[in-house]
Amino acid sequence: MKIFLIILGIIFFLFVGSQIYFYASSHNIERYKYVVTKAYKGFEVRKYEPSLFTSVKLDTDLYQKASSKGFSILAGYIFGKNEKKDQISMTSPVKISLEEQMTVQFLVPKNFTKENLPKPDNSSIEFVEVVEKKMAAITFGGWANDKEIEKYKLRLIALLDKNQIKYSNNFSLLGYNPPYELFFRKNEIIVELD
């Protein structure tokens, strides 16, 4: 029994140690930059800087399907499935448009431009330049799924309506954590403001 408890203790400490390592490493990567222009109760208005994204459009409006397939395609590209077999640094967050045909996007690191990015092996991947945007954002923890996404989208809409802030119909989910990170998960619903 004593050996079993020792082994269980070692496994527990290895698990906690790995989660701390994953958390630290995933927070030391390049992020989609913004400035908070106004904080409201329950949400923020932000100005996002112009950025370049790798992007893939998928024929689904289901979050789990889009995130899994889109992440796999884009991760393949940055891990070497491109004409130069180059590896490109991971960034955060993963952006998923909330439309009938969802688009999954990875932020391109600042040391790349549209002209010097290696050509993807997968022809469905595009490079998308996004101009500076004013967005509203609401944050939630845990694991994102269709139910939670809809709940926080509706909550953000209600808060924007209450504060008489005009918004577009361009909603997206931002996911900040890799799948193997179990604690301190962060997601956001953002919408472009008129």
C-alpha positions in Angstrom: 0.0 0.0 0.0 2.9 2.4 0.9 4.5 1.8 -2.6 1.2 2.5 -4.3 0.8 5.8 -2.5 4.4 6.8 -3.3 3.8 6.0 -7.0 0.4 7.9 -6.9 2.2 10.9 -5.3 5.0 10.8 -8.0 2.3 10.7 -10.8 0.4 13.6 -9.2 3.6 15.8 -8.9 4.6 14.9 -12.5 1.1 15.9 -13.7 1.1 19.2 -11.8 4.6 19.9 -13.0 3.7 19.3 -16.6 0.6 21.5 -16.4 2.7 24.4 -14.9 5.3 23.9 -17.7 2.6 23.9 -20.4 1.0 27.0 -18.9 4.3 28.9 -18.8 5.3 27.8 -22.3 2.0 28.7 -23.9 2.0 32.2 -22.3 5.5 33.0 -23.7 4.4 33.0 -27.4 3.5 35.8 -29.7 -0.1 37.0 -29.3 -2.7 39.0 -31.3 -2.0 42.5 -30.0 -4.7 44.9 -28.7 -5.2 47.9 -26.5 -8.3 48.1 -24.2 -10.0 51.4 -25.0 -12.8 51.0 -22.5 -13.6 48.4 -19.8 -17.3 47.8 -19.0 -18.8 45.5 -16.5 -18.6 42.1 -18.1 -16.8 43.0 -21.3 -14.1 45.2 -22.9 -13.8 47.4 -26.0 -10.5 46.9 -27.7 -8.5 48.1 -30.6 -6.6 45.3 -32.4 -3.6 46.1 -34.4 -3.3 45.2 -38.2 -2.2 41.5 -38.4 -1.6 38.7 -40.9 -3.2 35.3 -40.4 -3.0 31.9 -42.0 -6.6 30.8 -42.7 -8.7 27.9 -43.7 -12.4 27.9 -44.4 -14.4 24.8 -43.4 -17.8 23.6 -44.5 -19.3 23.4 -40.9 -20.8 25.5 -38.3 -20.0 23.0 -35.5 -17.2 24.2 -33.2 -15.7 20.8 -32.4 -15.5 19.8 -36.0 -14.1 23.2 -37.2 -11.6 23.5 -34.4 -10.2 20.0 -34.8 -10.0 19.9 -38.6 -8.9 23.6 -38.9 -6.3 23.3 -36.2 -4.9 20.1 -37.8 -4.6 21.7 -41.3 -3.0 24.9 -40.0 -0.7 23.1 -37.5 0.5 20.9 -40.3 1.5 24.0 -42.3 3.4 25.7 -39.5 5.1 22.4 -38.5 6.6 22.0 -42.0 3.9 21.1 -44.6 5.0 23.9 -46.9 7.3 24.3 -49.9 10.4 25.0 -47.8 9.6 22.5 -45.1 10.1 25.4 -42.7 8.7 25.4 -39.2 6.9 28.5 -38.1 6.4 29.5 -34.4 3.0 28.8 -32.8 1.1 32.0 -31.8 -2.0 32.6 -29.7 -5.0 32.7 -29.8 -6.6 30.5 -32.4 -9.4 32.5 -34.0 -12.6 30.8 -35.3 -15.3 32.7 -37.1 -18.8 32.0 -35.9 -20.5 31.5 -39.3 -22.3 28.8 -41.2 -18.9 28.1 -42.8 -16.4 28.6 -40.0 -12.9 29.9 -40.7 -10.0 28.9 -38.5 -7.0 31.3 -38.3 -3.5 31.3 -36.8 -1.7 34.6 -36.3 1.4 34.9 -38.4 4.6 35.8 -36.4 5.8 39.4 -37.0 9.0 38.3 -38.7 6.9 37.1 -41.7 5.1 39.0 -44.4 2.6 37.7 -46.9 5.5 37.8 -49.5 8.0 35.7 -47.5 5.8 33.1 -46.0 6.4 29.6 -47.5 3.7 28.4 -49.8 1.5 25.8 -48.1 1.2 22.2 -49.4 -2.5 22.4 -48.7 -4.2 24.7 -51.3 -7.1 25.4 -48.9 -4.8 27.6 -46.7 -4.9 31.3 -47.5 -3.0 34.3 -46.0 -5.3 37.0 -44.8 -4.3 40.5 -43.9 -6.6 42.0 -41.3 -6.7 45.8 -40.8 -6.9 47.5 -37.4 -10.3 46.7 -35.9 -12.3 48.0 -33.0 -13.8 44.9 -31.2 -15.8 44.1 -28.1 -14.7 41.0 -26.1 -16.2 38.8 -23.4 -14.0 36.3 -21.6 -14.9 32.8 -20.2 -13.0 29.9 -18.8 -13.1 26.1 -19.2 -13.6 24.2 -22.4 -15.3 25.8 -25.3 -18.2 24.0 -27.0 -21.2 25.1 -29.1 -23.4 25.6 -26.0 -20.9 27.8 -24.1 -20.0 29.7 -27.2 -23.7 30.5 -27.9 -24.3 31.4 -24.2 -21.4 33.9 -24.1 -22.3 35.3 -27.6 -25.8 36.1 -26.4 -24.4 37.5 -23.1 -22.1 39.8 -25.1 -25.0 40.9 -27.4 -27.1 41.8 -24.3 -24.3 43.8 -22.8 -23.7 45.7 -26.0 -27.4 46.4 -26.4 -27.6 47.6 -22.8 -24.7 50.0 -23.4 -26.1 51.1 -26.8 -23.0 50.0 -28.6 -23.5 49.2 -32.3 -21.9 46.0 -33.5 -21.6 44.0 -36.7 -22.6 40.3 -37.2 -18.9 39.3 -37.4 -18.4 37.2 -34.2 -15.4 35.0 -33.5 -14.1 32.8 -30.8 -10.6 33.2 -29.6 -9.1 30.1 -27.9 -5.9 30.7 -25.9 -4.9 27.2 -24.7 -3.6 24.1 -26.3 -5.7 21.0 -25.8 -3.3 19.4 -23.3 -3.5 22.4 -21.0 -6.2 21.4 -18.5 -6.2 24.3 -16.0 -6.6 28.1 -16.3 -8.2 27.8 -19.7 -9.3 31.1 -21.4 -11.7 31.7 -24.3 -13.2 34.9 -25.6 -16.0 35.9 -27.9 -15.2 39.0 -29.9 -17.3 41.0 -32.3 -16.4 43.8 -34.7 -18.0 47.1 -33.7 -19.7 49.5 -36.2 
